[in-house]
Amino acid sequence: MPAQRGTTPSQTIGPFHRIMVPWESGAELVGPGDPNAIRIQGRLLDGAGQPVDDSVIEVWQANVHGRYAHAEDTREVPLVPGFDGFGRAVTDGQGRFTVVTVKPGCAPGPGETMQAPHISLSVFARGLLKRLVTRIYFADEAAANEKDPVLQAIEDAGRRETLLAVRRQGGETPPVYEFDVYLQGPRETVFFDV
């Protein structure tokens, strides 16, 4: 008689993110001593609020002037030498991640609009067949956020709040912004279909 076996966990990909997708510069887009540096700290959480470990958080953003280090951005806006706007963090056993970067400037949006300072964020995790894409906006950029065409396209103001990083009080250097990503559940982060 064969031994009884329980069901196996659903692991469509991974868990191998920590060893399969390293990025040379990691999650430090600038050094912590850079005068414009900020630190974004957060956690990746499932629908029950439990941490999701061994996942990858990828960020892509404009520089402090609102220009992307990309061949298609040919605007007369300064590039910042050595800043490519891309980084990759791996979540730890508690689902935590940290990114050291700069707050981006405003960048052009659809038509003649300007987008509020934001960082594009992708999530790669076991069980996901495709990456999840969202954005980090900054709660202390309220005036720019009110005019951002992407943020304002989210009709429910409560859902918009899932995209806001909040600056922690305490005078840390560099300043710390907190931003948690919920994959599901009542606090689910807004994800975009790209």
C-alpha positions in Angstrom: 0.0 0.0 0.0 1.5 3.4 -1.0 2.2 6.0 1.6 -0.4 8.7 1.8 0.9 12.1 0.6 -0.5 15.5 1.3 -1.1 18.1 -1.4 2.0 19.8 -2.7 2.3 23.6 -2.6 1.6 25.5 -5.7 5.0 26.8 -6.9 4.6 27.8 -10.5 8.0 29.6 -10.4 10.7 29.6 -7.8 11.5 29.8 -5.1 14.8 30.9 -6.7 14.6 34.6 -7.0 17.5 35.3 -4.6 20.0 33.4 -6.8 18.5 33.8 -10.2 18.0 37.5 -10.6 20.8 39.4 -8.9 21.5 43.0 -10.0 25.0 44.3 -9.8 24.0 47.6 -8.1 21.3 46.0 -6.1 18.8 48.4 -4.6 21.1 51.3 -4.2 20.5 53.7 -7.1 22.5 56.3 -5.3 24.8 56.1 -2.2 23.1 56.9 1.2 25.4 59.9 1.4 24.1 61.5 -1.8 22.6 64.9 -0.9 19.3 63.9 -2.6 19.1 60.4 -1.3 15.9 58.9 0.2 15.3 55.5 1.6 12.1 53.6 0.7 11.4 50.8 3.2 8.5 48.4 3.0 7.2 44.9 3.1 5.7 42.6 0.5 2.6 41.0 2.1 0.0 38.4 1.0 -3.8 38.8 1.4 -3.6 37.6 5.0 -0.9 40.2 5.8 1.8 37.5 6.0 5.3 38.4 4.6 6.3 37.1 1.2 10.0 36.2 1.2 12.4 35.6 -1.6 10.7 37.9 -4.0 12.1 40.6 -6.2 11.1 44.2 -6.2 12.3 46.1 -9.3 12.2 49.9 -9.6 12.5 52.2 -12.6 12.4 56.0 -12.3 13.3 59.4 -13.6 16.1 61.4 -12.0 15.6 64.4 -9.8 15.0 66.6 -12.9 12.3 64.3 -14.2 14.4 62.8 -17.0 14.8 59.0 -17.7 18.2 57.6 -18.5 16.7 56.1 -21.7 17.4 56.7 -25.4 13.8 57.6 -26.0 13.9 60.5 -23.5 15.5 63.2 -25.6 14.1 66.2 -23.8 16.3 69.2 -22.9 16.4 68.1 -19.3 19.7 67.3 -17.5 20.9 63.7 -17.1 22.6 62.9 -13.9 25.9 61.1 -14.5 25.9 57.6 -13.0 22.2 57.5 -12.4 20.4 55.0 -14.5 17.1 54.9 -12.5 17.0 51.1 -12.2 17.4 48.9 -9.1 16.4 45.5 -7.8 15.8 44.4 -4.2 15.1 40.9 -2.8 12.7 40.6 0.1 14.0 39.0 3.3 12.3 36.4 5.5 10.0 39.1 6.9 9.1 40.3 3.4 11.1 43.5 3.9 12.8 45.4 1.2 14.8 48.7 1.0 15.7 50.9 -1.9 18.0 53.9 -1.7 17.3 56.4 -4.4 16.3 60.0 -5.1 12.8 61.4 -5.3 12.2 61.8 -9.0 11.1 65.0 -10.6 7.9 65.4 -12.5 7.9 63.8 -15.9 5.5 64.3 -18.9 2.4 62.2 -19.0 -0.3 61.6 -21.7 -1.1 64.6 -23.9 0.1 67.8 -22.3 -0.1 66.6 -18.7 2.7 66.2 -16.1 3.0 63.2 -13.8 3.7 63.6 -10.1 7.0 62.3 -8.8 6.7 58.5 -8.9 8.6 55.3 -9.1 7.5 52.4 -11.2 7.6 49.2 -9.2 7.4 45.5 -10.4 6.9 42.5 -8.2 8.3 39.0 -9.1 7.3 36.3 -6.7 6.7 32.6 -6.6 3.2 31.7 -7.7 3.1 34.6 -10.1 3.2 33.8 -13.8 3.6 37.5 -14.7 5.1 40.3 -12.8 2.8 42.7 -11.0 3.3 46.4 -11.9 2.4 49.4 -9.6 3.8 52.8 -8.7 5.1 54.6 -5.7 3.8 58.1 -5.3 4.8 60.4 -2.4 2.2 61.5 0.2 4.1 64.8 0.7 3.6 65.7 -3.0 -0.2 66.3 -2.6 -0.5 69.2 -5.1 1.3 67.2 -7.9 -0.6 64.1 -7.0 -4.0 65.9 -7.4 -3.0 66.6 -11.1 -1.4 63.3 -11.9 -3.4 61.6 -14.7 -2.6 58.1 -13.7 -3.3 58.5 -10.0 -6.5 60.4 -10.7 -7.7 57.7 -13.1 -8.2 55.5 -9.9 -11.7 56.6 -8.9 -11.7 55.3 -5.4 -9.6 57.7 -3.2 -9.0 54.9 -0.7 -7.5 52.7 -3.4 -5.2 55.6 -4.5 -3.8 55.7 -1.0 -2.3 52.2 -1.6 0.2 53.9 -3.9 1.4 56.6 -1.4 4.7 56.3 0.3 4.6 58.1 3.7 7.6 59.9 5.0 8.6 58.7 8.5 9.0 61.4 11.1 12.3 61.3 13.0 14.8 63.3 11.1 16.7 60.3 9.6 19.4 60.8 7.0 18.6 60.0 4.4 14.8 60.5 4.8 12.8 57.3 5.1 9.5 56.7 3.2 7.4 53.7 4.1 5.6 51.7 1.4 4.1 48.3 1.8 2.8 46.2 -1.1 -0.2 44.0 -0.5 -0.7 41.3 -3.2 -4.4 40.6 -2.3 -7.1 41.3 0.3 -8.8 44.4 1.6 -5.7 46.5 1.5 -4.6 45.2 -2.0 -2.2 47.6 -3.7 -3.4 49.0 -7.1 -1.7 47.1 -9.9 -1.7 48.2 -13.5 -2.4 46.0 -16.6 0.7 46.7 -18.8 
